[in-house]
Amino acid sequence: MFKLNTNKINLSIGARGEKAAVNYLTKLGYSILETNFCNKTGRRLGEIDIIAKDQDEIVFVEVKTRIESIKGSTLPEENINRAKLYKLNKAAAFYISGRQLFNVSYRFDAITLVADLETNLATIRHLKNIFI
């Protein structure tokens, strides 16, 4: 269980989940490079929730949060579909190209949270290498 951010109660559940994911990755020793990255020029390619560094590897992280008490809701990771993966890949390619990081190792991870708003806690799952 991981504590959700309560400092900004007016944040959406998704934004609170993203902040919890940043805290989680930081505790694991990741360096956070950017959050909510998207290209500022040209046709919008998509958004990457978190770009982090795990030792010498860049990690593009998709974060999905759901509220536990909603009956019949899908698991958060079920919403990471082919279209979402395509957009993540396009946005990551733009990031790599724009920063000339062609020789840097990278991967795509997902962090999913199932939140209990009464206790302000969430169960976190960290899925590494979601493209494999």
N, C-alpha and C positions, 0 to 999 in steps of 0.2 A: 504494500500500500504506500502511496506517495501523496503528500499534502498538495492540494491545489492552492494556487495563489489567491489569498483573500484580501490583499491590500486594495485591489480594484474590483470590488464586487460587481460593478457595472459592466465588466468585460463579458463578452459572449463566452459560452462554454468552450468554443473552439479556441479563442484567444487564451483562456485560462489553461486549457490543455497544452497549448504551445509554450506558455511560460513554464509550466510544470516540466515539459520535455526538455527545455533549455536547462532548468535546474538539475534535472536527472543526468543529462549528458555532462554538465559541468562537474557534478560529483564523481562521474566516471573518469574524469581527467581530460575530456574533450575540450578543445578551444572553440568557442563560438565565433565564426567569421562573419556571418550575416543572418538576419532573420527576415522573413517575408520578402525574399529576393524576387524581383521580376525585371524584365528588360524595360528600360525607359524609352527606347526609341524603336520605331518600326511597329510591326504587328505584334500584339501581345502574345507571348509564347506560353505563358503559364507562370505559376508562382512556386517557389521552393520555400517551404516553411522554415527550415533551418539548414544552413550550410555550416558544417563544423569540420574540425581537423582532429583526427584520431592518429596520433603519432605523425607519420609522414603521409597519411592518406586523407584525402578530402572526402567527406561524407555528406551526401545530399539526403536530407531527412524529410519525409512526408509524415505529418502528424494528423491523426484522426481521433476525435474524442466523442464519446457517446455518454448519455446519462443512463445510469443503471436502472432506474425505476420505470423506464418506458417499456411496457410489455410489447413483445413482438418486434422490437427493434433489432436490426442486424448488428453483427459484430462490427466494430469500427473498420477492421482491415478488409471487410467485404466491399467497402466503398472505394478501394484502390483498384480500379478497373483498368482495362487496356487503354482507354482514352486518357486517364490520369497518368499512367506510366509514360505514354507517348509525350504528353506535355512536360512531365518532369525531365525526360531525356532531352527534349528541345531546349528547355530553360538551362539545364546543366551544360549543354554544348555551348550555348551563348556565354555562360559564365566562364567556362574553360577557355574559349576562344578570346574573349575580351581581356582576360588576364594572362594570356600566353602560357597556360598551364598544361601544355600538351604532353609533357613528360612526367606529370604527376599522377600517381595512382589515385583512383577514386572508386567509390561504391555508392549504392543507393540503399538506404535503410528506411524502415517505417517504425514509428512509435505510436502505439495505440493505447488509449486510456479509456477505461470505463469508470465514470465518475459517480460517486454517491454524494449528492449535494447536501444531504442532512449532516453527514460527518465531515464533509469537505475533503474527502480522501478519494484517491483514484488508484485503480489497479493498472499498472503499466506493463506493456509487453514491448520489447525491443526486438524487432525482426531485422536481422542483418542480411545484406545482399539480396534484396527483394527481386532483382532481375535474374537471379540464378534459378 
